[in-house]
Amino acid sequence: MDLIRFNVGDTLKLKKKHPCSSDLFTVMRTGSDVKIRCDGCGREVTLPRLTLEKSVKKVIPKEEQDA
Ligand SMILES: [Zn+2]
């Protein structure tokens, strides 16, 4: 399995949707716990990195978001 890498500012597409129906989250802070913000409703969630990595479907790097 590939190691999932992401940085602050990247957008993550998760396998599981947020209750607001968005599956896109922006990385706010990384570390052993990662803070992400739902792009749909703006709610912030902190998850252990391992838990989050398992639920990431796709990483959309910051540089690609405006392309
Ligand atoms: Zn949401």
N, CA, C, O and the ligand as a Tripos MOL2 file, in Angstrom:
@<TRIPOS>MOLECULE
protein
  269   267    68     0     0
PROTEIN
NO_CHARGES

@<TRIPOS>ATOM
      1 N           0.8400   -1.1990    0.0000 N.3       1 MET1
      2 CA          0.0000    0.0000    0.0000 C.3       1 MET1
      3 C           0.8770    1.2530    0.0000 C.2       1 MET1
      4 O           1.8580    1.3510    0.7370 O.2       1 MET1
      5 N           0.4970    2.1910   -0.8390 N.am      2 ASP2
      6 CA          1.2580    3.4380   -0.9120 C.3       2 ASP2
      7 C           1.0110    4.2940    0.3160 C.2       2 ASP2
      8 O          -0.0840    4.3250    0.8770 O.2       2 ASP2
      9 N           2.0460    4.9730    0.7040 N.am      3 LEU3
     10 CA          1.9130    5.8960    1.8200 C.3       3 LEU3
     11 C           1.2270    7.1540    1.2860 C.2       3 LEU3
     12 O           1.5810    7.6900    0.2360 O.2       3 LEU3
     13 N           0.2550    7.5910    2.0350 N.am      4 ILE4
     14 CA         -0.4540    8.7840    1.5910 C.3       4 ILE4
     15 C           0.2130   10.0180    2.1730 C.2       4 ILE4
     16 O           0.3930   10.1340    3.3860 O.2       4 ILE4
     17 N           0.5720   10.9270    1.2970 N.am      5 ARG5
     18 CA          1.2360   12.1520    1.7540 C.3       5 ARG5
     19 C           0.3800   13.3660    1.4280 C.2       5 ARG5
     20 O          -0.1630   13.4880    0.3300 O.2       5 ARG5
     21 N           0.2740   14.2490    2.3910 N.am      6 PHE6
     22 CA         -0.4560   15.4940    2.1550 C.3       6 PHE6
     23 C           0.1150   16.5740    3.0470 C.2       6 PHE6
     24 O           0.7430   16.2900    4.0670 O.2       6 PHE6
     25 N          -0.1060   17.7910    2.6600 N.am      7 ASN7
     26 CA          0.4060   18.9390    3.3950 C.3       7 ASN7
     27 C          -0.7200   19.9070    3.7100 C.2       7 ASN7
     28 O          -1.8270   19.8120    3.1810 O.2       7 ASN7
     29 N          -0.3980   20.8340    4.5850 N.am      8 VAL8
     30 CA         -1.3720   21.8690    4.9250 C.3       8 VAL8
     31 C          -1.7840   22.6020    3.6560 C.2       8 VAL8
     32 O          -0.9310   23.0060    2.8660 O.2       8 VAL8
     33 N          -3.0630   22.7720    3.4600 N.am      9 GLY9
     34 CA         -3.5700   23.4690    2.2840 C.3       9 GLY9
     35 C          -4.0580   22.5330    1.2010 C.2       9 GLY9
     36 O          -4.8110   22.9460    0.3190 O.2       9 GLY9
     37 N          -3.6380   21.2650    1.2520 N.am     10 ASP10
     38 CA         -4.1070   20.2940    0.2680 C.3      10 ASP10
     39 C          -5.5620   19.9450    0.5620 C.2      10 ASP10
     40 O          -6.0460   20.0930    1.6840 O.2      10 ASP10
     41 N          -6.2390   19.4790   -0.4770 N.am     11 THR11
     42 CA         -7.6210   19.0390   -0.3020 C.3      11 THR11
     43 C          -7.6550   17.5220   -0.3600 C.2      11 THR11
     44 O          -7.0110   16.9110   -1.2130 O.2      11 THR11
     45 N          -8.3980   16.9250    0.5380 N.am     12 LEU12
     46 CA         -8.5200   15.4640    0.5730 C.3      12 LEU12
     47 C          -9.9300   15.0650    0.1820 C.2      12 LEU12
     48 O         -10.9180   15.6250    0.6580 O.2      12 LEU12
     49 N          -9.9900   14.0820   -0.6960 N.am     13 LYS13
     50 CA        -11.2960   13.5150   -1.0130 C.3      13 LYS13
     51 C         -11.3880   12.2330   -0.1910 C.2      13 LYS13
     52 O         -10.5750   11.3240   -0.3570 O.2      13 LYS13
     53 N         -12.3640   12.1630    0.6830 N.am     14 LEU14
     54 CA        -12.4820   11.0070    1.5710 C.3      14 LEU14
     55 C         -13.5060    9.9950    1.0700 C.2      14 LEU14
     56 O         -14.4270   10.3270    0.3240 O.2      14 LEU14
     57 N         -13.3160    8.7500    1.5030 N.am     15 LYS15
     58 CA        -14.2410    7.6850    1.1140 C.3      15 LYS15
     59 C         -15.6000    7.8900    1.7600 C.2      15 LYS15
     60 O         -16.6460    7.5500    1.2070 O.2      15 LYS15
     61 N         -15.5370    8.4660    2.9630 N.am     16 LYS16
     62 CA        -16.7680    8.6590    3.7080 C.3      16 LYS16
     63 C         -17.2050   10.1160    3.6220 C.2      16 LYS16
     64 O         -16.4000   11.0240    3.8330 O.2      16 LYS16
     65 N         -18.4600   10.3340    3.3170 N.am     17 LYS17
     66 CA        -18.9480   11.7030    3.2270 C.3      17 LYS17
     67 C         -19.2930   12.2640    4.5920 C.2      17 LYS17
     68 O         -19.6860   11.5480    5.5130 O.2      17 LYS17
     69 N         -19.1320   13.5650    4.6840 N.am     18 HIS18
     70 CA        -19.5440   14.2690    5.8910 C.3      18 HIS18
     71 C         -21.0750   14.3230    5.8900 C.2      18 HIS18
     72 O         -21.6880   14.2260    4.8270 O.2      18 HIS18
     73 N         -21.6950   14.4750    7.0510 N.am     19 PRO19
     74 CA        -23.1600   14.5650    7.0960 C.3      19 PRO19
     75 C         -23.7290   15.6370    6.1660 C.2      19 PRO19
     76 O         -24.8800   15.5350    5.7420 O.2      19 PRO19
     77 N         -22.9440   16.6570    5.8470 N.am     20 CYS20
     78 CA        -23.4550   17.7150    4.9670 C.3      20 CYS20
     79 C         -23.3740   17.2980    3.5070 C.2      20 CYS20
     80 O         -23.7350   18.0700    2.6190 O.2      20 CYS20
     81 N         -22.8950   16.0690    3.2500 N.am     21 SER21
     82 CA        -22.7970   15.4600    1.9180 C.3      21 SER21
     83 C         -21.5520   15.8420    1.1150 C.2      21 SER21
     84 O         -21.4050   15.4140   -0.0300 O.2      21 SER21
     85 N         -20.6590   16.6370    1.6980 N.am     22 SER22
     86 CA        -19.4060   16.9390    1.0160 C.3      22 SER22
     87 C         -18.3880   15.8460    1.3460 C.2      22 SER22
     88 O         -18.3710   15.3210    2.4590 O.2      22 SER22
     89 N         -17.5340   15.5060    0.3630 N.am     23 ASP23
     90 CA        -16.4830   14.5340    0.6780 C.3      23 ASP23
     91 C         -15.1100   15.1700    0.4820 C.2      23 ASP23
     92 O         -14.0990   14.4720    0.4050 O.2      23 ASP23
     93 N         -15.0830   16.4960    0.4020 N.am     24 LEU24
     94 CA        -13.8260   17.2220    0.2490 C.3      24 LEU24
     95 C         -13.4860   17.9640    1.5360 C.2      24 LEU24
     96 O         -14.3200   18.6570    2.1190 O.2      24 LEU24
     97 N         -12.2410   17.7980    1.9590 N.am     25 PHE25
     98 CA        -11.7850   18.4140    3.2000 C.3      25 PHE25
     99 C         -10.4350   19.0700    2.9600 C.2      25 PHE25
    100 O          -9.6130   18.5370    2.2150 O.2      25 PHE25
    101 N         -10.1960   20.2200    3.5800 N.am     26 THR26
    102 CA         -8.9180   20.9080    3.4590 C.3      26 THR26
    103 C          -8.0760   20.6250    4.6990 C.2      26 THR26
    104 O          -8.5690   20.6790    5.8260 O.2      26 THR26
    105 N          -6.7890   20.3210    4.4730 N.am     27 VAL27
    106 CA         -5.8840   20.0480    5.5920 C.3      27 VAL27
    107 C          -5.4950   21.3600    6.2600 C.2      27 VAL27
    108 O          -4.9640   22.2630    5.6140 O.2      27 VAL27
    109 N          -5.7640   21.4560    7.5550 N.am     28 MET28
    110 CA         -5.4550   22.6660    8.3150 C.3      28 MET28
    111 C          -4.1490   22.5380    9.0900 C.2      28 MET28
    112 O          -3.3970   23.5030    9.2250 O.2      28 MET28
    113 N          -3.8890   21.3330    9.5960 N.am     29 ARG29
    114 CA         -2.7000   21.1180   10.4060 C.3      29 ARG29
    115 C          -2.3480   19.6400   10.3550 C.2      29 ARG29
    116 O          -3.2310   18.7840   10.4230 O.2      29 ARG29
    117 N          -1.0690   19.3420   10.2350 N.am     30 THR30
    118 CA         -0.6600   17.9370   10.2160 C.3      30 THR30
    119 C           0.1830   17.6130   11.4420 C.2      30 THR30
    120 O           0.6470   18.5110   12.1450 O.2      30 THR30
    121 N           0.3720   16.3420   11.6870 N.am     31 GLY31
    122 CA          1.1060   15.8750   12.8570 C.3      31 GLY31
    123 C           0.6340   14.4650   13.1150 C.2      31 GLY31
    124 O           0.1730   13.7940   12.1920 O.2      31 GLY31
    125 N           0.7360   13.9980   14.3450 N.am     32 SER32
    126 CA          0.2200   12.6540   14.6290 C.3      32 SER32
    127 C          -1.3040   12.7070   14.5950 C.2      32 SER32
    128 O          -1.9670   11.7070   14.3190 O.2      32 SER32
    129 N          -1.8440   13.8850   14.8790 N.am     33 ASP33
    130 CA         -3.2630   14.1380   14.6440 C.3      33 ASP33
    131 C          -3.3440   15.1690   13.5370 C.2      33 ASP33
    132 O          -2.5220   16.0810   13.4550 O.2      33 ASP33
    133 N          -4.3530   15.0090   12.6800 N.am     34 VAL34
    134 CA         -4.4960   15.9270   11.5570 C.3      34 VAL34
    135 C          -5.8290   16.6470   11.6630 C.2      34 VAL34
    136 O          -6.8760   16.0380   11.8830 O.2      34 VAL34
    137 N          -5.7580   17.9530   11.5010 N.am     35 LYS35
    138 CA         -6.9740   18.7540   11.5660 C.3      35 LYS35
    139 C          -7.4120   19.0550   10.1380 C.2      35 LYS35
    140 O          -6.6330   19.5610    9.3310 O.2      35 LYS35
    141 N          -8.6590   18.7400    9.8390 N.am     36 ILE36
    142 CA         -9.1790   19.0080    8.4990 C.3      36 ILE36
    143 C         -10.4600   19.8300    8.6170 C.2      36 ILE36
    144 O         -11.1540   19.7920    9.6330 O.2      36 ILE36
    145 N         -10.7530   20.5710    7.5510 N.am     37 ARG37
    146 CA        -11.9640   21.3800    7.5390 C.3      37 ARG37
    147 C         -12.8290   20.9590    6.3650 C.2      37 ARG37
    148 O         -12.3690   20.8870    5.2250 O.2      37 ARG37
    149 N         -14.0710   20.6870    6.6600 N.am     38 CYS38
    150 CA        -15.0070   20.2720    5.6130 C.3      38 CYS38
    151 C         -15.2360   21.4320    4.6460 C.2      38 CYS38
    152 O         -15.5540   22.5450    5.0660 O.2      38 CYS38
    153 N         -15.0710   21.1610    3.3370 N.am     39 ASP39
    154 CA        -15.2740   22.2110    2.3440 C.3      39 ASP39
    155 C         -16.7500   22.5380    2.1680 C.2      39 ASP39
    156 O         -17.1090   23.5910    1.6420 O.2      39 ASP39
    157 N         -17.5930   21.6230    2.6140 N.am     40 GLY40
    158 CA        -19.0310   21.8430    2.4500 C.3      40 GLY40
    159 C         -19.6050   22.7650    3.5080 C.2      40 GLY40
    160 O         -20.2840   23.7390    3.1840 O.2      40 GLY40
    161 N         -19.3350   22.4650    4.7760 N.am     41 CYS41
    162 CA        -19.9700   23.2250    5.8520 C.3      41 CYS41
    163 C         -18.9780   23.9930    6.7130 C.2      41 CYS41
    164 O         -19.3840   24.7470    7.5980 O.2      41 CYS41
    165 N         -17.6710   23.8110    6.4670 N.am     42 GLY42
    166 CA        -16.6710   24.5730    7.2110 C.3      42 GLY42
    167 C         -16.3580   24.0390    8.5950 C.2      42 GLY42
    168 O         -15.5850   24.6480    9.3340 O.2      42 GLY42
    169 N         -16.9430   22.9220    8.9500 N.am     43 ARG43
    170 CA        -16.7050   22.3520   10.2670 C.3      43 ARG43
    171 C         -15.3130   21.7260   10.3270 C.2      43 ARG43
    172 O         -14.8670   21.0930    9.3700 O.2      43 ARG43
    173 N         -14.6390   21.9060   11.4480 N.am     44 GLU44
    174 CA        -13.2960   21.3500   11.5840 C.3      44 GLU44
    175 C         -13.3240   20.0650   12.3960 C.2      44 GLU44
    176 O         -14.0470   19.9470   13.3850 O.2      44 GLU44
    177 N         -12.5230   19.1090   11.9550 N.am     45 VAL45
    178 CA        -12.4550   17.8130   12.6170 C.3      45 VAL45
    179 C         -10.9920   17.4470   12.8090 C.2      45 VAL45
    180 O         -10.1720   17.6760   11.9200 O.2      45 VAL45
    181 N         -10.6620   16.8800   13.9610 N.am     46 THR46
    182 CA         -9.3030   16.4050   14.1930 C.3      46 THR46
    183 C          -9.3280   14.8880   14.2790 C.2      46 THR46
    184 O         -10.1040   14.3090   15.0380 O.2      46 THR46
    185 N          -8.4630   14.2460   13.4860 N.am     47 LEU47
    186 CA         -8.4150   12.7890   13.4390 C.3      47 LEU47
    187 C          -6.9820   12.3150   13.5780 C.2      47 LEU47
    188 O          -6.0540   13.0050   13.1550 O.2      47 LEU47
    189 N          -6.7910   11.1150   14.1830 N.am     48 PRO48
    190 CA         -5.4430   10.5580   14.2000 C.3      48 PRO48
    191 C          -5.0110   10.3340   12.7520 C.2      48 PRO48
    192 O          -5.8150    9.9090   11.9230 O.2      48 PRO48
    193 N          -3.7620   10.6140   12.4500 N.am     49 ARG49
    194 CA         -3.2620   10.5070   11.0800 C.3      49 ARG49
    195 C          -3.5650    9.1420   10.4450 C.2      49 ARG49
    196 O          -3.9920    9.0730    9.2930 O.2      49 ARG49
    197 N          -3.3440    8.0700   11.1930 N.am     50 LEU50
    198 CA         -3.5740    6.7420   10.6350 C.3      50 LEU50
    199 C          -5.0220    6.5140   10.2320 C.2      50 LEU50
    200 O          -5.3080    5.9310    9.1860 O.2      50 LEU50
    201 N          -5.9270    6.9820   11.0780 N.am     51 THR51
    202 CA         -7.3520    6.8440   10.7800 C.3      51 THR51
    203 C          -7.6950    7.6150    9.5120 C.2      51 THR51
    204 O          -8.4280    7.1310    8.6490 O.2      51 THR51
    205 N          -7.1530    8.8170    9.4190 N.am     52 LEU52
    206 CA         -7.4340    9.6520    8.2600 C.3      52 LEU52
    207 C          -6.8490    9.0390    6.9880 C.2      52 LEU52
    208 O          -7.5130    9.0070    5.9520 O.2      52 LEU52
    209 N          -5.6260    8.5580    7.0620 N.am     53 GLU53
    210 CA         -4.9860    7.9840    5.8660 C.3      53 GLU53
    211 C          -5.7950    6.8330    5.2970 C.2      53 GLU53
    212 O          -5.8470    6.6380    4.0820 O.2      53 GLU53
    213 N          -6.4260    6.0730    6.1800 N.am     54 LYS54
    214 CA         -7.2270    4.9400    5.7120 C.3      54 LYS54
    215 C          -8.4840    5.3880    4.9970 C.2      54 LYS54
    216 O          -9.0360    4.6430    4.1870 O.2      54 LYS54
    217 N          -8.9450    6.5940    5.2830 N.am     55 SER55
    218 CA        -10.1920    7.0200    4.6580 C.3      55 SER55
    219 C          -9.9950    7.9830    3.4910 C.2      55 SER55
    220 O         -10.9650    8.4780    2.9170 O.2      55 SER55
    221 N          -8.7240    8.2500    3.1400 N.am     56 VAL56
    222 CA         -8.4760    9.1430    2.0070 C.3      56 VAL56
    223 C          -8.5750    8.3840    0.6900 C.2      56 VAL56
    224 O          -7.9520    7.3390    0.5020 O.2      56 VAL56
    225 N          -9.3760    8.9400   -0.2160 N.am     57 LYS57
    226 CA         -9.5460    8.3320   -1.5290 C.3      57 LYS57
    227 C          -8.5800    8.9770   -2.5050 C.2      57 LYS57
    228 O          -8.0110    8.3100   -3.3700 O.2      57 LYS57
    229 N          -8.4000   10.2930   -2.3550 N.am     58 LYS58
    230 CA         -7.5680   11.0340   -3.2810 C.3      58 LYS58
    231 C          -7.0510   12.3080   -2.6270 C.2      58 LYS58
    232 O          -7.7540   12.9540   -1.8510 O.2      58 LYS58
    233 N          -5.8050   12.6600   -2.9560 N.am     59 VAL59
    234 CA         -5.2450   13.9130   -2.4560 C.3      59 VAL59
    235 C          -5.1980   14.8870   -3.6310 C.2      59 VAL59
    236 O          -4.6640   14.5640   -4.6920 O.2      59 VAL59
    237 N          -5.7530   16.0670   -3.4370 N.am     60 ILE60
    238 CA         -5.6870   17.0970   -4.4710 C.3      60 ILE60
    239 C          -4.7330   18.1670   -3.9520 C.2      60 ILE60
    240 O          -5.1040   18.9810   -3.1050 O.2      60 ILE60
    241 N          -3.4740   18.1630   -4.4770 N.am     61 PRO61
    242 CA         -2.4820   19.1300   -3.9930 C.3      61 PRO61
    243 C          -2.9480   20.5670   -4.1750 C.2      61 PRO61
    244 O          -3.6640   20.8950   -5.1210 O.2      61 PRO61
    245 N          -2.5250   21.4050   -3.2520 N.am     62 LYS62
    246 CA         -2.8340   22.8180   -3.2670 C.3      62 LYS62
    247 C          -2.5920   23.4460   -4.6460 C.2      62 LYS62
    248 O          -3.4150   24.2150   -5.1420 O.2      62 LYS62
    249 N          -1.4460   23.1030   -5.2570 N.am     63 GLU63
    250 CA         -1.0600   23.7040   -6.5470 C.3      63 GLU63
    251 C          -2.0440   23.3590   -7.6570 C.2      63 GLU63
    252 O          -2.1570   24.1000   -8.6340 O.2      63 GLU63
    253 N          -2.7570   22.2450   -7.5190 N.am     64 GLU64
    254 CA         -3.6660   21.8290   -8.5960 C.3      64 GLU64
    255 C          -5.0730   22.3780   -8.4520 C.2      64 GLU64
    256 O          -5.8990   22.2540   -9.3560 O.2      64 GLU64
    257 N          -5.3320   22.9790   -7.3180 N.am     65 GLN65
    258 CA         -6.7080   23.4070   -7.0660 C.3      65 GLN65
    259 C          -7.1770   24.5580   -7.9200 C.2      65 GLN65
    260 O          -8.3700   24.6650   -8.2030 O.2      65 GLN65
    261 N          -6.2710   25.4250   -8.3380 N.am     66 ASP66
    262 CA         -6.6800   26.5650   -9.1480 C.3      66 ASP66
    263 C          -6.5130   26.3080  -10.6370 C.2      66 ASP66
    264 O          -6.8740   27.1420  -11.4680 O.2      66 ASP66
    265 N          -5.9590   25.1400  -10.9660 N.am     67 ALA67
    266 CA         -5.6750   24.8230  -12.3740 C.3      67 ALA67
    267 C          -6.9580   24.5490  -13.1560 C.2      67 ALA67
    268 O          -6.9030   24.2670  -14.3530 O.2      67 ALA67
    269 ZN        -19.5100   19.1400    6.2130 Zn       68 ZN68
@<TRIPOS>BOND
     1     1     2 1
     2     2     3 1
     3     3     4 2
     4     3     5 am
     5     5     6 1
     6     6     7 1
     7     7     8 2
     8     7     9 am
     9     9    10 1
    10    10    11 1
    11    11    12 2
    12    11    13 am
    13    13    14 1
    14    14    15 1
    15    15    16 2
    16    15    17 am
    17    17    18 1
    18    18    19 1
    19    19    20 2
    20    19    21 am
    21    21    22 1
    22    22    23 1
    23    23    24 2
    24    23    25 am
    25    25    26 1
    26    26    27 1
    27    27    28 2
    28    27    29 am
    29    29    30 1
    30    30    31 1
    31    31    32 2
    32    31    33 am
    33    33    34 1
    34    34    35 1
    35    35    36 2
    36    35    37 am
    37    37    38 1
    38    38    39 1
    39    39    40 2
    40    39    41 am
    41    41    42 1
    42    42    43 1
    43    43    44 2
    44    43    45 am
    45    45    46 1
    46    46    47 1
    47    47    48 2
    48    47    49 am
    49    49    50 1
    50    50    51 1
    51    51    52 2
    52    51    53 am
    53    53    54 1
    54    54    55 1
    55    55    56 2
    56    55    57 am
    57    57    58 1
    58    58    59 1
    59    59    60 2
    60    59    61 am
    61    61    62 1
    62    62    63 1
    63    63    64 2
    64    63    65 am
    65    65    66 1
    66    66    67 1
    67    67    68 2
    68    67    69 am
    69    69    70 1
    70    70    71 1
    71    71    72 2
    72    71    73 am
    73    73    74 1
    74    74    75 1
    75    75    76 2
    76    75    77 am
    77    77    78 1
    78    78    79 1
    79    79    80 2
    80    79    81 am
    81    81    82 1
    82    82    83 1
    83    83    84 2
    84    83    85 am
    85    85    86 1
    86    86    87 1
    87    87    88 2
    88    87    89 am
    89    89    90 1
    90    90    91 1
    91    91    92 2
    92    91    93 am
    93    93    94 1
    94    94    95 1
    95    95    96 2
    96    95    97 am
    97    97    98 1
    98    98    99 1
    99    99   100 2
   100    99   101 am
   101   101   102 1
   102   102   103 1
   103   103   104 2
   104   103   105 am
   105   105   106 1
   106   106   107 1
   107   107   108 2
   108   107   109 am
   109   109   110 1
   110   110   111 1
   111   111   112 2
   112   111   113 am
   113   113   114 1
   114   114   115 1
   115   115   116 2
   116   115   117 am
   117   117   118 1
   118   118   119 1
   119   119   120 2
   120   119   121 am
   121   121   122 1
   122   122   123 1
   123   123   124 2
   124   123   125 am
   125   125   126 1
   126   126   127 1
   127   127   128 2
   128   127   129 am
   129   129   130 1
   130   130   131 1
   131   131   132 2
   132   131   133 am
   133   133   134 1
   134   134   135 1
   135   135   136 2
   136   135   137 am
   137   137   138 1
   138   138   139 1
   139   139   140 2
   140   139   141 am
   141   141   142 1
   142   142   143 1
   143   143   144 2
   144   143   145 am
   145   145   146 1
   146   146   147 1
   147   147   148 2
   148   147   149 am
   149   149   150 1
   150   150   151 1
   151   151   152 2
   152   151   153 am
   153   153   154 1
   154   154   155 1
   155   155   156 2
   156   155   157 am
   157   157   158 1
   158   158   159 1
   159   159   160 2
   160   159   161 am
   161   161   162 1
   162   162   163 1
   163   163   164 2
   164   163   165 am
   165   165   166 1
   166   166   167 1
   167   167   168 2
   168   167   169 am
   169   169   170 1
   170   170   171 1
   171   171   172 2
   172   171   173 am
   173   173   174 1
   174   174   175 1
   175   175   176 2
   176   175   177 am
   177   177   178 1
   178   178   179 1
   179   179   180 2
   180   179   181 am
   181   181   182 1
   182   182   183 1
   183   183   184 2
   184   183   185 am
   185   185   186 1
   186   186   187 1
   187   187   188 2
   188   187   189 am
   189   189   190 1
   190   190   191 1
   191   191   192 2
   192   191   193 am
   193   193   194 1
   194   194   195 1
   195   195   196 2
   196   195   197 am
   197   197   198 1
   198   198   199 1
   199   199   200 2
   200   199   201 am
   201   201   202 1
   202   202   203 1
   203   203   204 2
   204   203   205 am
   205   205   206 1
   206   206   207 1
   207   207   208 2
   208   207   209 am
   209   209   210 1
   210   210   211 1
   211   211   212 2
   212   211   213 am
   213   213   214 1
   214   214   215 1
   215   215   216 2
   216   215   217 am
   217   217   218 1
   218   218   219 1
   219   219   220 2
   220   219   221 am
   221   221   222 1
   222   222   223 1
   223   223   224 2
   224   223   225 am
   225   225   226 1
   226   226   227 1
   227   227   228 2
   228   227   229 am
   229   229   230 1
   230   230   231 1
   231   231   232 2
   232   231   233 am
   233   233   234 1
   234   234   235 1
   235   235   236 2
   236   235   237 am
   237   237   238 1
   238   238   239 1
   239   239   240 2
   240   239   241 am
   241   241   242 1
   242   242   243 1
   243   243   244 2
   244   243   245 am
   245   245   246 1
   246   246   247 1
   247   247   248 2
   248   247   249 am
   249   249   250 1
   250   250   251 1
   251   251   252 2
   252   251   253 am
   253   253   254 1
   254   254   255 1
   255   255   256 2
   256   255   257 am
   257   257   258 1
   258   258   259 1
   259   259   260 2
   260   259   261 am
   261   261   262 1
   262   262   263 1
   263   263   264 2
   264   263   265 am
   265   265   266 1
   266   266   267 1
   267   267   268 2
@<TRIPOS>SUBSTRUCTURE
     1 MET1         2 RESIDUE 1 A MET
     2 ASP2         6 RESIDUE 1 A ASP
     3 LEU3        10 RESIDUE 1 A LEU
     4 ILE4        14 RESIDUE 1 A ILE
     5 ARG5        18 RESIDUE 1 A ARG
     6 PHE6        22 RESIDUE 1 A PHE
     7 ASN7        26 RESIDUE 1 A ASN
     8 VAL8        30 RESIDUE 1 A VAL
     9 GLY9        34 RESIDUE 1 A GLY
    10 ASP10       38 RESIDUE 1 A ASP
    11 THR11       42 RESIDUE 1 A THR
    12 LEU12       46 RESIDUE 1 A LEU
    13 LYS13       50 RESIDUE 1 A LYS
    14 LEU14       54 RESIDUE 1 A LEU
    15 LYS15       58 RESIDUE 1 A LYS
    16 LYS16       62 RESIDUE 1 A LYS
    17 LYS17       66 RESIDUE 1 A LYS
    18 HIS18       70 RESIDUE 1 A HIS
    19 PRO19       74 RESIDUE 1 A PRO
    20 CYS20       78 RESIDUE 1 A CYS
    21 SER21       82 RESIDUE 1 A SER
    22 SER22       86 RESIDUE 1 A SER
    23 ASP23       90 RESIDUE 1 A ASP
    24 LEU24       94 RESIDUE 1 A LEU
    25 PHE25       98 RESIDUE 1 A PHE
    26 THR26      102 RESIDUE 1 A THR
    27 VAL27      106 RESIDUE 1 A VAL
    28 MET28      110 RESIDUE 1 A MET
    29 ARG29      114 RESIDUE 1 A ARG
    30 THR30      118 RESIDUE 1 A THR
    31 GLY31      122 RESIDUE 1 A GLY
    32 SER32      126 RESIDUE 1 A SER
    33 ASP33      130 RESIDUE 1 A ASP
    34 VAL34      134 RESIDUE 1 A VAL
    35 LYS35      138 RESIDUE 1 A LYS
    36 ILE36      142 RESIDUE 1 A ILE
    37 ARG37      146 RESIDUE 1 A ARG
    38 CYS38      150 RESIDUE 1 A CYS
    39 ASP39      154 RESIDUE 1 A ASP
    40 GLY40      158 RESIDUE 1 A GLY
    41 CYS41      162 RESIDUE 1 A CYS
    42 GLY42      166 RESIDUE 1 A GLY
    43 ARG43      170 RESIDUE 1 A ARG
    44 GLU44      174 RESIDUE 1 A GLU
    45 VAL45      178 RESIDUE 1 A VAL
    46 THR46      182 RESIDUE 1 A THR
    47 LEU47      186 RESIDUE 1 A LEU
    48 PRO48      190 RESIDUE 1 A PRO
    49 ARG49      194 RESIDUE 1 A ARG
    50 LEU50      198 RESIDUE 1 A LEU
    51 THR51      202 RESIDUE 1 A THR
    52 LEU52      206 RESIDUE 1 A LEU
    53 GLU53      210 RESIDUE 1 A GLU
    54 LYS54      214 RESIDUE 1 A LYS
    55 SER55      218 RESIDUE 1 A SER
    56 VAL56      222 RESIDUE 1 A VAL
    57 LYS57      226 RESIDUE 1 A LYS
    58 LYS58      230 RESIDUE 1 A LYS
    59 VAL59      234 RESIDUE 1 A VAL
    60 ILE60      238 RESIDUE 1 A ILE
    61 PRO61      242 RESIDUE 1 A PRO
    62 LYS62      246 RESIDUE 1 A LYS
    63 GLU63      250 RESIDUE 1 A GLU
    64 GLU64      254 RESIDUE 1 A GLU
    65 GLN65      258 RESIDUE 1 A GLN
    66 ASP66      262 RESIDUE 1 A ASP
    67 ALA67      266 RESIDUE 1 A ALA
    68 ZN68       269 GROUP 0 **** ****
